[in-house]
Amino acid sequence: MPEYKTVFGSLTNYEKGGVEIINDQAQNYVFSNFFEVASHSKPWEKVAVAKNMEYVIEAIRADGVSPWRIASHDEFALVMDGSVTIDLLDPDSVTVGSDTTGSIAVNGEPSGTKMGQIVAGRGHMALLPANRCYRMSAATASVVLLQTIVGPDTVQRWAEICQTH
Amino acid sequence: MTTSQEKQLMGTEPNDHGYRSYSLGEFTFTRDEHFAHIEWPTGRHVMAVEPFLKALMRDIAWNFFYGTVNFDSVIGTVNHYGDVDLFAGRFNEDYRRAEIDHLENFPHDEIKATFEAMLGDWVNASFDPFAAPQETGSAYGDKDGDNVAAVTRTRVTATRMVGLPEDEPLRSDESGFPVNRMFADVDQSEPEVTFEAGYEKEVSAFSLFKYLSRSDVTWNPSVVTVCKDSLYCPTTEEFILPIIHGNDRVEWFIQLSDEIIWEVADRETGRPRANVVMKAGDCAAMPADIRHQGYSPKRSMLLVWENNSAALPQMIARGETPNVPVVF
């Protein structure tokens, strides 16, 4: 009986597939690789790798300590490489409008009640609850996929990250 | 007294192989040891019964899914979200040219009930239509019991995130979900979660990879996280997607592990348009005007990402939805 090896990628070791065109345009498939995207990103840059109307999946290079952020809706962080610590805070005064989409950065250190902490490794999914502040940190470069909505800090550079021919 | 619909759901008396036949409008469905036979006023079609039952299983479990579920190049359904088309040759340009294609529309509940009755009768005790080929018995042969538990599985649909209190549960040995043989090397550790009193419902995390490594089904996207209408529907894939999905909206695939090869063809004609090879870390959109079928050599983890907006069916009917998610 064979021993099966499950292949997960990482920032430093990934193999990319691609679109083999028969009668179409490669751009229609918006094909990218989130490890490749994160390998070229600045720390905590939120680069969209998938978009469906107003919704996005962002690839984030987690490296060092992020600013605090807050969103009016739930977001979900899936760690795809490395280890990421997430601190959660119930803010005293920081708020975000209910019609604001995506997360917004919080200036400085918000005051509030500590809610708890999550230490997530590869394959771990964390809830970032609506109207709570969160901050991520990573001792070494890691990768997070964020399920969210297009926001003011979402970076869309499709022509740079996607297969075009 | 038996109503006509009850008679329809009961099917005919069992044939020589022990199986009942069913009808929907002018379509009839019969099976023998090896094949499903579908007939309509202008034509007939035959499918090996194993792929037919695997396709039928998905169509029912996914509630006719988003858009078109092609069982093969001839037979399938189109979901109009309230009513459903059953067709033969509608998306096959040669059948249409020969004018032997046929389509009838049914109320959702009627076609679903008939399909469920047929699946329940035609699946034998040792066959599981959701399982990988080496993890189930044969679909073929004369009638030999049934497998109600397998064909009535409930699709996981979390309302916020699996593992949260009052939401869908996680998977474990104890709950009957051992690690699949092809994922024996997947790390089973959970995230470290510490929370202050009163915040236990909000400070939450789980191992998605552990959860997926314990899936007992293939090609069955299930909702694990919900961001408004954005649904993460990860699934484990092995062998061949039993249906050819014709999109009515943009759908996204994020390959979490291993590799899947997708054959992409025109939704209307079936003419090939592209092959998409996806490896771990790859992201690809499926445009809204294509059909696709996937091949996964080893059991893999795929994140299917859907937009479940209630406004979309009306927008689709009015032709207001884009075929591609971004233009660049």
Interface residues (C-beta under 8 A of the other chain):
Chain A: E3 Y4 K5 T6 V7 F8 G9 Y14 E15 K16 G17 G18 V19 E20 I21 I22 N23 D24 A26 Q27 N28 Y29 V30 F31 S32 N33 F34 F35 E36 V49 A50 K51 N52 M53 Y55 I57 H73 D74 E75 F76 L78 M80 I86 L88 D90 T113 K114 M115 G116 Q117 I118 V119 A120 G121 R122 G123 H124 M125 A126 L127 P129 R132 L145 Q147 T148 I149 Q156 W158 A159 C162
Chain B: R160 M161 L164 R181 M182 F183 A184 D185 V186 D187 S189 E190 P191 E192 V193 T194 F195 E196 Y199 E202 V203 S204 A205 F206 S207 L208 F209 K210 V224 T225 V226 C227 K228 D229 S230 Y232 V250 W252 I254 Q255 L256 S257 D258 E259 V264 R271 P272 R273 A274 N275 V276 V277 M278 K279 A280 G281 D282 C283 A284 A285 M286 P287 K298 R299 W305 E306 N307 S309 N323 V324 P325 V326 V327 F328
